[in-house]
Structure formats: C-alpha cells, structure tokens
Amino acid sequence: MIEYIQRNIGQRFTLKELAALANMSPNYFGALFLKRFNSTPIDYFNRLKNQ
C-alpha cells in the first residue's frame, strides 16, 4: 500500500478507496495502518506530498 501511495502521490485518496484496494473495511484498514505506521493513512499521504 505504501508503494501504491508513493507511486500515485499526485492523486487524492480517501480512506474508503485505500481500504477497498486492500480488500478491508475502512475502519479495520485505518486501525491496522495506524498501528503499523503510527499515522493515519491520510496523514501519512499528506506528509509525503509536503516533502
């Protein structure tokens, strides 16, 4: 998922879209992402865009 976000940095994403790509519910995907990366998917994406 991180590679997908990095490759598509010019696009906008929603949690629902990212979760669908991972075949998960948005709540479950968000919780797993937060646990693994200590950041929400959207915050992570925004930090990458601002670098």
Contacts in CASP RR format, 6 or more apart in sequence:
PFRMAT RR
TARGET T0000
AUTHOR 0000-0000-0000
METHOD contacts of the structure
MODEL  1
MIEYIQRNIGQRFTLKELAALANMSPNYFGALFLKRFNSTPIDYFNRLKN
Q
1 18 0 8 1.000
1 21 0 8 1.000
1 22 0 8 1.000
1 33 0 8 1.000
1 41 0 8 1.000
2 37 0 8 1.000
2 44 0 8 1.000
4 21 0 8 1.000
5 13 0 8 1.000
5 18 0 8 1.000
5 41 0 8 1.000
5 44 0 8 1.000
5 45 0 8 1.000
5 48 0 8 1.000
6 48 0 8 1.000
9 45 0 8 1.000
9 48 0 8 1.000
9 49 0 8 1.000
10 49 0 8 1.000
13 41 0 8 1.000
13 42 0 8 1.000
13 45 0 8 1.000
14 42 0 8 1.000
15 26 0 8 1.000
15 29 0 8 1.000
15 30 0 8 1.000
15 40 0 8 1.000
15 41 0 8 1.000
15 42 0 8 1.000
16 26 0 8 1.000
18 29 0 8 1.000
18 41 0 8 1.000
19 25 0 8 1.000
19 26 0 8 1.000
19 28 0 8 1.000
19 29 0 8 1.000
19 30 0 8 1.000
22 29 0 8 1.000
24 32 0 8 1.000
29 41 0 8 1.000
30 40 0 8 1.000
30 41 0 8 1.000
33 39 0 8 1.000
33 40 0 8 1.000
33 41 0 8 1.000
33 44 0 8 1.000
34 40 0 8 1.000
37 44 0 8 1.000
39 47 0 8 1.000
END
